[in-house]
């Protein structure tokens, strides 16, 4: 009888550990998927930026420094790895985009251009999608980090080599808002 009780207890512990492991793995996979979603949206943003720059260049060719900054920060953002580096590079790119739209303000014929308006709307959609993807990623990372930091998950996660993930955070409070791309 004691042998049967011992086997049942061992079986329950094994089932519990399997469930704990699977729960951590599921959160890790969801975090990887959420990071991929952010990556996709940022790529869409990076692909849209050259079109915006070229459109503005046609009207404001003398703003060479602004265009160079956008190109520099776009390259940095595209090559950044990890949430912290990516967030910092994207913050710089957002600042450069704000400068570009400030330049565009000075050109009424540019603001009236259908091509520019379409690009503005596309950028706004991408910025909203990025914001949603960041929010989802951070929620999944929060759940994952909580799971591997609380008992008994922390013991098991440590033994299995699971590591905390970084949140996709923005540095400055002003960077927490999507760039304003409407000129009305």
C-alpha positions as CSV (number, residue, x, y, z in Angstrom):
1,X,0.0,0.0,0.0
2,X,2.8,2.4,0.9
3,X,4.5,1.6,-2.5
4,X,1.3,2.5,-4.4
5,X,0.9,5.8,-2.4
6,X,4.6,6.6,-3.1
7,X,4.1,5.9,-6.8
8,X,1.0,8.1,-7.0
9,X,2.9,11.0,-5.2
10,X,5.8,10.6,-7.6
11,X,3.4,10.5,-10.6
12,X,1.7,13.7,-9.3
13,X,5.0,15.5,-8.9
14,X,6.1,14.5,-12.4
15,X,2.7,15.6,-13.9
16,X,3.1,18.9,-12.0
17,X,6.6,19.5,-13.3
18,X,5.6,18.6,-16.9
19,X,2.7,21.2,-16.6
20,X,5.1,23.8,-15.1
21,X,7.6,23.2,-17.9
22,X,5.0,23.3,-20.6
23,X,3.6,26.5,-19.2
24,X,7.0,28.2,-19.2
25,X,7.7,27.0,-22.7
26,X,4.3,28.3,-24.0
27,X,5.0,31.7,-22.6
28,X,8.5,31.7,-24.1
29,X,7.1,30.8,-27.5
30,X,4.4,33.5,-27.2
31,X,7.1,36.1,-26.3
32,X,9.2,35.0,-29.3
33,X,6.1,35.3,-31.5
34,X,5.2,38.7,-30.1
35,X,8.8,39.9,-30.7
36,X,8.4,38.7,-34.3
37,X,5.2,40.7,-34.6
38,X,7.1,43.8,-33.5
39,X,9.9,43.0,-35.9
40,X,7.4,42.8,-38.8
41,X,5.8,46.1,-38.0
42,X,9.1,47.8,-37.6
43,X,10.2,46.5,-41.0
44,X,7.0,47.9,-42.5
45,X,7.9,51.2,-40.9
46,X,11.5,51.0,-42.2
47,X,10.3,50.2,-45.7
48,X,7.9,53.2,-45.7
49,X,10.4,55.7,-44.5
50,X,12.5,56.0,-47.8
51,X,9.2,56.8,-49.7
52,X,8.4,59.6,-47.3
53,X,11.9,60.9,-47.4
54,X,12.0,60.9,-51.2
55,X,8.6,62.7,-51.3
56,X,9.8,65.4,-49.0
57,X,13.1,65.7,-50.8
58,X,11.3,66.7,-53.9
59,X,10.0,69.8,-52.1
60,X,12.7,70.5,-49.6
61,X,16.0,69.5,-51.2
62,X,18.0,71.9,-49.0
63,X,17.2,69.9,-45.8
64,X,20.1,67.5,-46.4
65,X,20.9,67.1,-42.6
66,X,17.4,65.9,-41.8
67,X,17.5,63.3,-44.6
68,X,20.9,62.1,-43.5
69,X,19.8,61.7,-39.9
70,X,16.8,59.7,-41.0
71,X,19.0,57.4,-43.1
72,X,21.5,57.0,-40.3
73,X,18.9,56.2,-37.6
74,X,16.9,53.9,-40.0
75,X,20.1,51.9,-40.6
76,X,20.8,51.7,-36.8
77,X,17.2,50.6,-36.1
78,X,17.3,47.9,-38.7
79,X,20.5,46.5,-37.4
80,X,19.7,46.7,-33.7
81,X,19.2,43.5,-31.8
82,X,17.3,42.8,-28.5
83,X,14.5,44.9,-27.1
84,X,16.7,47.5,-25.3
85,X,18.9,48.2,-28.3
86,X,15.9,48.2,-30.6
87,X,13.9,50.5,-28.5
88,X,16.8,53.0,-28.2
89,X,17.4,53.0,-32.0
90,X,13.7,53.3,-32.7
91,X,13.5,56.3,-30.3
92,X,16.2,58.0,-32.4
93,X,14.4,57.2,-35.6
94,X,11.2,58.6,-34.2
95,X,12.9,61.8,-33.3
96,X,14.3,62.1,-36.9
97,X,10.9,61.5,-38.3
98,X,9.5,64.3,-36.2
99,X,12.2,66.6,-37.7
100,X,11.2,65.5,-41.2
101,X,7.5,66.2,-40.5
102,X,8.5,69.6,-39.0
103,X,10.3,70.3,-42.3
104,X,7.2,69.2,-44.2
105,X,5.1,71.7,-42.3
106,X,6.9,74.6,-44.1
107,X,5.7,73.3,-47.5
108,X,1.9,73.7,-48.1
109,X,2.1,72.2,-51.5
110,X,3.8,69.1,-50.0
111,X,1.1,68.8,-47.4
112,X,-1.5,68.9,-50.1
113,X,0.2,66.2,-52.1
114,X,-1.9,63.0,-52.4
115,X,1.2,60.9,-52.4
116,X,2.5,62.5,-49.2
117,X,-1.0,62.3,-47.5
118,X,-1.2,58.6,-48.4
119,X,2.3,58.0,-46.9
120,X,1.3,59.9,-43.8
121,X,-1.7,57.7,-43.4
122,X,0.3,54.5,-44.0
123,X,2.8,55.6,-41.4
124,X,0.1,56.3,-38.8
125,X,-1.3,52.9,-39.4
126,X,2.1,51.3,-38.9
127,X,2.8,53.3,-35.8
128,X,-0.5,52.1,-34.3
129,X,0.3,48.5,-35.2
130,X,3.7,48.9,-33.6
131,X,2.2,50.3,-30.4
132,X,-0.2,47.3,-30.3
133,X,2.5,44.8,-30.9
134,X,4.7,46.4,-28.2
135,X,1.9,46.3,-25.7
136,X,1.2,42.6,-26.5
137,X,4.9,41.7,-26.3
138,X,5.3,43.4,-23.0
139,X,2.3,41.7,-21.6
140,X,3.6,38.3,-22.6
141,X,7.1,39.1,-21.2
142,X,5.5,40.2,-18.0
143,X,3.6,36.9,-17.7
144,X,6.7,34.9,-18.6
145,X,9.0,36.8,-16.2
146,X,6.5,36.4,-13.4
147,X,6.2,32.7,-14.0
148,X,10.0,32.1,-13.9
149,X,10.5,34.4,-10.9
150,X,7.8,33.0,-8.6
151,X,8.0,29.8,-6.6
152,X,8.1,27.0,-7.7
153,X,8.7,28.2,-11.2
154,X,11.9,30.0,-10.3
155,X,13.5,26.8,-9.0
156,X,12.5,24.8,-12.1
157,X,13.3,27.7,-14.5
158,X,16.7,28.1,-13.0
159,X,17.4,24.3,-13.4
160,X,16.2,24.4,-17.0
161,X,18.1,27.5,-18.0
162,X,15.2,29.8,-18.7
163,X,16.2,33.5,-18.5
164,X,14.3,36.7,-18.0
165,X,13.4,38.7,-21.1
166,X,13.7,42.4,-21.5
167,X,10.6,44.6,-22.0
168,X,10.4,46.8,-25.1
169,X,10.6,50.1,-23.3
170,X,10.9,53.7,-24.5
171,X,13.4,56.0,-22.9
172,X,11.7,59.4,-22.9
173,X,8.1,60.2,-22.0
174,X,7.8,62.1,-25.2
175,X,8.7,59.0,-27.1
176,X,5.6,57.2,-25.7
177,X,3.4,58.8,-28.3
178,X,3.2,58.0,-32.0
179,X,4.5,60.7,-34.2
180,X,1.8,63.1,-35.3
181,X,1.5,62.8,-39.1
182,X,-1.7,64.7,-39.7
183,X,-1.4,68.2,-41.0
184,X,-4.8,69.8,-40.7
